[in-house]
């Protein structure tokens, strides 16, 4: 019983449970946004996009492919909403943060590894590098020991 308790209380299990709950709620939020705002806008342009009434009957079996088409269209619309309303703005925001991070690093001219702007010697290839801002005192030779 203690093994099961340890399994359930592990951090990654709790994180996964939280992710599933938040993901489900976010999915419901996006679906409702599409139903409340996007679908009526599409209805203004090209009529109500509902194909549920399309049915194919073969030998007494009913294939409700219209319901599948409606769900597929709903999925594509929801994916477009998530992309344009969430993914693109967050990506632009992250690029702003990366721009600040890039200002603190530069490439080593010898090995092209990222090094701090104020570095005078590359930690990878140990090449002497002039500082990016103004002249600096000479770099001491590496110690042999």
N, C-alpha and C positions, 0 to 999 in steps of 0.2 A: 504494500500500500504506500510506503514512503517513496518508492521509485516512481509510482504514478503521480504522487504529489509533486515531486521534483520536476517531472516532465511537464506537468500542467503549469507550474509556476515559473518555468524558465522564461527569461526575458523575451526570446524570439517568439515563443508561443503567444505571449500576451501581445507583443507587437503585431503579430499576424492577425489575431482576433480584432484588435483595434483597426487595422488596415481593412479588414473585410467589412466591418460595421461602417466605417467612414466611406469606403468605396461604394457600398450599397446605398447609403444615404445620398452620396454625390450622384450616383446613377439616377436615383429617383428625382433629384433636383434638376438634372439636365433634361430628363424626359418631360418633366412638368414644364420647364422653360420652353422646350420645343412645342409641346401641346398648346401652351398658353399664348405664345408670341409668334413663333416661326410658322407653324401650320396655318394659323389664320392669315398671315401675310401671303403664304403660298396660295391659299384659297382665294384671295383677292385677285391674284394674277391668273391662275389657271384652273380654278375650281377646287373642290375638296379632294385632296389626295388620299382617297380611301378606296382600296381595291378589294375589300373583304367579301364583296358579293360575287367575285369571280371564282367559279367552281368548275372542276372538270370531273365528270362522272364516267367511269369505265367499269362496266359489268357490275353495277350496284355499289361500287366503291367510290366515295366522294373524296376528291383531292382539292383541298381549299388553298390553291396556290395564290389566290388573291390576298389572303391574310399574310402569307409569307412575303409577298411583294410590298404590302403596306409596312410590315415590320422592317424589311430591308431598306425601304425608303426612309423610314423613321430613324434607323441606325445611321444611314449616311448623313442625314440632316443633323443628327445629334453629334456625330463625329466632326462635321464642319463647324458647328457651333463651338464645341470644345476647342478645336484648333484655333479658330479665329478670335475667340473671346478669352481663352486662357493660355494656350501654348505660345502664340505669337507675342502677347504682351510680356509674359514671364521670360521668354527668351531675350527680348529686348532689354528687360530689366537686368538679367544676368550678364548681358554684354556690357552694360554700364559698370557693373561691379568688376568684371574682368579687365576693363580698361584701366581701372584704378590699380589692380594687381599688376598689370603689365608695366606700369610706371615704376614699380619697385624692382623689376628684374630687367636684365638685358642678356643678349647672347654673348658667349665667349667667342672672340674672333678666331680662335684656334680650333676648338672642338664643337662649337655651336651649342653647348649646354647652357641652360638658363642659370644665371648667377645674379646675386644682388647687385644693384646699381653701384653701391659704394665699394664693391670688392676690388682688390688690387691683384689678386692671384686666383686663378680658377682652381676649385677643389678637385676637378676631374683630371685635367691635363697639367696642372701646376704652371701654366703659362702666366707670365707677368702681364698685367693688364692695366692700362692707364685708367684712372677713375673717370667717371662720366662727367663730374663737375670740377672744373678747375685743376690746377697742378697739384701734385701731392708729393710727399717725401719719397725717396727711393725705396723700393721694396727689398727687404733683406733676402739674402740667398737662403734656400731651404736648409734646414739643419740635417746633418748626417749623423746618425747615431747608432 
